[in-house]
Amino acid sequence: KRFAFPVAAGWETRQRTAFLVRKGDEVIALDATCTHLGCMVRPAFAEGASASKLGGAPGAFVCPCHGGAFSLEGEPVKMPVTKPLARLETRVLGGQVQVRA
């Protein structure tokens, strides 16, 4: 699930985009900023993305700028990316997922 949250940027507040990924009982939050050159990644099933370009990696995230890709856990699966997506601290409290930026 894609979500956005506010982040202080000097005198302004900007929106930051991330994804929540559920794996069994675990929920992880991945920053949507590509670690290659800073473009916004999107799910492989999103319009304009193609899992076939990833070798069929299911649930992967792709970067539309240079074709890099990440696994569902945010690990690099296709160059030019070599570093994983940043993980944000998460916890589930009262049935709601909380994310610390």
mmCIF file of the C-alpha atoms, coordinates in Angstrom:
data_MODEL
# 
_entry.id   MODEL 
# 
loop_
_atom_site.group_PDB 
_atom_site.id 
_atom_site.type_symbol 
_atom_site.label_atom_id 
_atom_site.label_alt_id 
_atom_site.label_comp_id 
_atom_site.label_asym_id 
_atom_site.label_entity_id 
_atom_site.label_seq_id 
_atom_site.pdbx_PDB_ins_code 
_atom_site.Cartn_x 
_atom_site.Cartn_y 
_atom_site.Cartn_z 
_atom_site.occupancy 
_atom_site.B_iso_or_equiv 
_atom_site.pdbx_formal_charge 
_atom_site.auth_seq_id 
_atom_site.auth_comp_id 
_atom_site.auth_asym_id 
_atom_site.auth_atom_id 
_atom_site.pdbx_PDB_model_num 
ATOM 1   C CA . LYS A 1 1   ? 0.000  0.000   0.000   1.00 0.00 ? 1   LYS A CA 1 
ATOM 2   C CA . ARG A 1 2   ? 1.351  3.384   -1.015  1.00 0.00 ? 2   ARG A CA 1 
ATOM 3   C CA . PHE A 1 3   ? 1.118  6.298   1.421   1.00 0.00 ? 3   PHE A CA 1 
ATOM 4   C CA . ALA A 1 4   ? 2.487  9.804   1.872   1.00 0.00 ? 4   ALA A CA 1 
ATOM 5   C CA . PHE A 1 5   ? 3.396  11.661  5.040   1.00 0.00 ? 5   PHE A CA 1 
ATOM 6   C CA . PRO A 1 6   ? 4.652  15.154  5.868   1.00 0.00 ? 6   PRO A CA 1 
ATOM 7   C CA . VAL A 1 7   ? 8.336  15.839  6.498   1.00 0.00 ? 7   VAL A CA 1 
ATOM 8   C CA . ALA A 1 8   ? 9.836  19.149  7.618   1.00 0.00 ? 8   ALA A CA 1 
ATOM 9   C CA . ALA A 1 9   ? 12.138 20.620  4.950   1.00 0.00 ? 9   ALA A CA 1 
ATOM 10  C CA . GLY A 1 10  ? 13.537 23.891  6.222   1.00 0.00 ? 10  GLY A CA 1 
ATOM 11  C CA . TRP A 1 11  ? 10.661 26.391  6.385   1.00 0.00 ? 11  TRP A CA 1 
ATOM 12  C CA . GLU A 1 12  ? 8.374  24.107  4.418   1.00 0.00 ? 12  GLU A CA 1 
ATOM 13  C CA . THR A 1 13  ? 6.660  20.791  4.922   1.00 0.00 ? 13  THR A CA 1 
ATOM 14  C CA . ARG A 1 14  ? 6.937  18.352  2.030   1.00 0.00 ? 14  ARG A CA 1 
ATOM 15  C CA . GLN A 1 15  ? 5.254  15.047  1.298   1.00 0.00 ? 15  GLN A CA 1 
ATOM 16  C CA . ARG A 1 16  ? 7.358  11.900  1.372   1.00 0.00 ? 16  ARG A CA 1 
ATOM 17  C CA . THR A 1 17  ? 6.135  8.724   -0.319  1.00 0.00 ? 17  THR A CA 1 
ATOM 18  C CA . ALA A 1 18  ? 6.574  5.198   1.021   1.00 0.00 ? 18  ALA A CA 1 
ATOM 19  C CA . PHE A 1 19  ? 5.064  1.725   0.730   1.00 0.00 ? 19  PHE A CA 1 
ATOM 20  C CA . LEU A 1 20  ? 3.730  -0.622  3.400   1.00 0.00 ? 20  LEU A CA 1 
ATOM 21  C CA . VAL A 1 21  ? 4.485  -4.267  2.703   1.00 0.00 ? 21  VAL A CA 1 
ATOM 22  C CA . ARG A 1 22  ? 2.971  -7.104  4.718   1.00 0.00 ? 22  ARG A CA 1 
ATOM 23  C CA . LYS A 1 23  ? 4.874  -10.366 5.025   1.00 0.00 ? 23  LYS A CA 1 
ATOM 24  C CA . GLY A 1 24  ? 2.955  -12.730 7.269   1.00 0.00 ? 24  GLY A CA 1 
ATOM 25  C CA . ASP A 1 25  ? 2.628  -10.979 10.630  1.00 0.00 ? 25  ASP A CA 1 
ATOM 26  C CA . GLU A 1 26  ? 5.367  -8.456  9.833   1.00 0.00 ? 26  GLU A CA 1 
ATOM 27  C CA . VAL A 1 27  ? 4.709  -5.038  8.297   1.00 0.00 ? 27  VAL A CA 1 
ATOM 28  C CA . ILE A 1 28  ? 7.585  -3.080  6.809   1.00 0.00 ? 28  ILE A CA 1 
ATOM 29  C CA . ALA A 1 29  ? 7.657  0.434   5.390   1.00 0.00 ? 29  ALA A CA 1 
ATOM 30  C CA . LEU A 1 30  ? 9.952  1.189   2.456   1.00 0.00 ? 30  LEU A CA 1 
ATOM 31  C CA . ASP A 1 31  ? 10.884 4.678   1.312   1.00 0.00 ? 31  ASP A CA 1 
ATOM 32  C CA . ALA A 1 32  ? 9.815  5.086   -2.325  1.00 0.00 ? 32  ALA A CA 1 
ATOM 33  C CA . THR A 1 33  ? 12.988 7.014   -3.230  1.00 0.00 ? 33  THR A CA 1 
ATOM 34  C CA . CYS A 1 34  ? 15.257 5.007   -5.541  1.00 0.00 ? 34  CYS A CA 1 
ATOM 35  C CA . THR A 1 35  ? 18.752 4.654   -4.105  1.00 0.00 ? 35  THR A CA 1 
ATOM 36  C CA . HIS A 1 36  ? 20.299 5.101   -7.555  1.00 0.00 ? 36  HIS A CA 1 
ATOM 37  C CA . LEU A 1 37  ? 19.451 8.722   -8.410  1.00 0.00 ? 37  LEU A CA 1 
ATOM 38  C CA . GLY A 1 38  ? 16.401 9.585   -6.317  1.00 0.00 ? 38  GLY A CA 1 
ATOM 39  C CA . CYS A 1 39  ? 13.458 8.920   -8.642  1.00 0.00 ? 39  CYS A CA 1 
ATOM 40  C CA . MET A 1 40  ? 10.212 7.574   -7.147  1.00 0.00 ? 40  MET A CA 1 
ATOM 41  C CA . VAL A 1 41  ? 9.834  3.809   -7.505  1.00 0.00 ? 41  VAL A CA 1 
ATOM 42  C CA . ARG A 1 42  ? 6.463  2.165   -8.129  1.00 0.00 ? 42  ARG A CA 1 
ATOM 43  C CA . PRO A 1 43  ? 5.089  -1.342  -7.821  1.00 0.00 ? 43  PRO A CA 1 
ATOM 44  C CA . ALA A 1 44  ? 5.843  -3.627  -10.755 1.00 0.00 ? 44  ALA A CA 1 
ATOM 45  C CA . PHE A 1 45  ? 2.104  -4.055  -11.343 1.00 0.00 ? 45  PHE A CA 1 
ATOM 46  C CA . ALA A 1 46  ? 1.514  -0.275  -11.650 1.00 0.00 ? 46  ALA A CA 1 
ATOM 47  C CA . GLU A 1 47  ? 0.598  1.227   -15.017 1.00 0.00 ? 47  GLU A CA 1 
ATOM 48  C CA . GLY A 1 48  ? 3.733  1.690   -17.099 1.00 0.00 ? 48  GLY A CA 1 
ATOM 49  C CA . ALA A 1 49  ? 5.710  -0.858  -15.080 1.00 0.00 ? 49  ALA A CA 1 
ATOM 50  C CA . SER A 1 50  ? 6.456  -4.383  -16.206 1.00 0.00 ? 50  SER A CA 1 
ATOM 51  C CA . ALA A 1 51  ? 7.385  -7.391  -14.078 1.00 0.00 ? 51  ALA A CA 1 
ATOM 52  C CA . SER A 1 52  ? 8.677  -9.105  -17.246 1.00 0.00 ? 52  SER A CA 1 
ATOM 53  C CA . LYS A 1 53  ? 11.538 -6.588  -17.278 1.00 0.00 ? 53  LYS A CA 1 
ATOM 54  C CA . LEU A 1 54  ? 12.465 -7.860  -13.804 1.00 0.00 ? 54  LEU A CA 1 
ATOM 55  C CA . GLY A 1 55  ? 12.761 -11.477 -14.744 1.00 0.00 ? 55  GLY A CA 1 
ATOM 56  C CA . GLY A 1 56  ? 9.298  -12.033 -13.281 1.00 0.00 ? 56  GLY A CA 1 
ATOM 57  C CA . ALA A 1 57  ? 10.200 -10.923 -9.732  1.00 0.00 ? 57  ALA A CA 1 
ATOM 58  C CA . PRO A 1 58  ? 6.778  -10.862 -8.047  1.00 0.00 ? 58  PRO A CA 1 
ATOM 59  C CA . GLY A 1 59  ? 5.774  -7.787  -6.079  1.00 0.00 ? 59  GLY A CA 1 
ATOM 60  C CA . ALA A 1 60  ? 8.968  -5.959  -6.990  1.00 0.00 ? 60  ALA A CA 1 
ATOM 61  C CA . PHE A 1 61  ? 9.323  -2.189  -7.194  1.00 0.00 ? 61  PHE A CA 1 
ATOM 62  C CA . VAL A 1 62  ? 10.685 -0.606  -10.353 1.00 0.00 ? 62  VAL A CA 1 
ATOM 63  C CA . CYS A 1 63  ? 12.340 2.723   -11.032 1.00 0.00 ? 63  CYS A CA 1 
ATOM 64  C CA . PRO A 1 64  ? 10.921 4.381   -14.145 1.00 0.00 ? 64  PRO A CA 1 
ATOM 65  C CA . CYS A 1 65  ? 14.042 6.534   -14.661 1.00 0.00 ? 65  CYS A CA 1 
ATOM 66  C CA . HIS A 1 66  ? 16.751 3.937   -15.293 1.00 0.00 ? 66  HIS A CA 1 
ATOM 67  C CA . GLY A 1 67  ? 15.007 0.557   -15.055 1.00 0.00 ? 67  GLY A CA 1 
ATOM 68  C CA . GLY A 1 68  ? 16.429 -0.558  -11.717 1.00 0.00 ? 68  GLY A CA 1 
ATOM 69  C CA . ALA A 1 69  ? 14.322 -2.839  -9.547  1.00 0.00 ? 69  ALA A CA 1 
ATOM 70  C CA . PHE A 1 70  ? 13.893 -3.911  -5.942  1.00 0.00 ? 70  PHE A CA 1 
ATOM 71  C CA . SER A 1 71  ? 12.415 -7.003  -4.304  1.00 0.00 ? 71  SER A CA 1 
ATOM 72  C CA . LEU A 1 72  ? 9.340  -6.898  -2.096  1.00 0.00 ? 72  LEU A CA 1 
ATOM 73  C CA . GLU A 1 73  ? 11.725 -6.445  0.854   1.00 0.00 ? 73  GLU A CA 1 
ATOM 74  C CA . GLY A 1 74  ? 13.442 -3.493  -0.859  1.00 0.00 ? 74  GLY A CA 1 
ATOM 75  C CA . GLU A 1 75  ? 16.611 -5.356  -1.867  1.00 0.00 ? 75  GLU A CA 1 
ATOM 76  C CA . PRO A 1 76  ? 18.175 -4.576  -5.270  1.00 0.00 ? 76  PRO A CA 1 
ATOM 77  C CA . VAL A 1 77  ? 17.298 -7.163  -7.934  1.00 0.00 ? 77  VAL A CA 1 
ATOM 78  C CA . LYS A 1 78  ? 18.210 -5.315  -11.141 1.00 0.00 ? 78  LYS A CA 1 
ATOM 79  C CA . MET A 1 79  ? 20.997 -2.847  -11.876 1.00 0.00 ? 79  MET A CA 1 
ATOM 80  C CA . PRO A 1 80  ? 21.779 0.001   -11.863 1.00 0.00 ? 80  PRO A CA 1 
ATOM 81  C CA . VAL A 1 81  ? 20.565 -0.051  -8.231  1.00 0.00 ? 81  VAL A CA 1 
ATOM 82  C CA . THR A 1 82  ? 23.015 -1.550  -5.758  1.00 0.00 ? 82  THR A CA 1 
ATOM 83  C CA . LYS A 1 83  ? 21.657 -0.338  -2.401  1.00 0.00 ? 83  LYS A CA 1 
ATOM 84  C CA . PRO A 1 84  ? 18.346 -1.372  -0.838  1.00 0.00 ? 84  PRO A CA 1 
ATOM 85  C CA . LEU A 1 85  ? 15.419 0.979   -0.373  1.00 0.00 ? 85  LEU A CA 1 
ATOM 86  C CA . ALA A 1 86  ? 15.487 2.696   3.022   1.00 0.00 ? 86  ALA A CA 1 
ATOM 87  C CA . ARG A 1 87  ? 13.331 1.041   5.656   1.00 0.00 ? 87  ARG A CA 1 
ATOM 88  C CA . LEU A 1 88  ? 11.266 3.153   7.994   1.00 0.00 ? 88  LEU A CA 1 
ATOM 89  C CA . GLU A 1 89  ? 10.606 2.086   11.562  1.00 0.00 ? 89  GLU A CA 1 
ATOM 90  C CA . THR A 1 90  ? 7.132  0.579   11.975  1.00 0.00 ? 90  THR A CA 1 
ATOM 91  C CA . ARG A 1 91  ? 4.954  -0.813  14.724  1.00 0.00 ? 91  ARG A CA 1 
ATOM 92  C CA . VAL A 1 92  ? 1.395  -2.051  14.948  1.00 0.00 ? 92  VAL A CA 1 
ATOM 93  C CA . LEU A 1 93  ? -0.563 -0.528  17.806  1.00 0.00 ? 93  LEU A CA 1 
ATOM 94  C CA . GLY A 1 94  ? -4.271 -1.060  18.331  1.00 0.00 ? 94  GLY A CA 1 
ATOM 95  C CA . GLY A 1 95  ? -4.631 -2.588  14.881  1.00 0.00 ? 95  GLY A CA 1 
ATOM 96  C CA . GLN A 1 96  ? -3.065 0.449   13.166  1.00 0.00 ? 96  GLN A CA 1 
ATOM 97  C CA . VAL A 1 97  ? 0.347  0.638   11.539  1.00 0.00 ? 97  VAL A CA 1 
ATOM 98  C CA . GLN A 1 98  ? 2.484  3.509   12.769  1.00 0.00 ? 98  GLN A CA 1 
ATOM 99  C CA . VAL A 1 99  ? 5.543  4.666   10.839  1.00 0.00 ? 99  VAL A CA 1 
ATOM 100 C CA . ARG A 1 100 ? 8.392  6.783   12.169  1.00 0.00 ? 100 ARG A CA 1 
ATOM 101 C CA . ALA A 1 101 ? 10.145 8.832   9.533   1.00 0.00 ? 101 ALA A CA 1 
# 
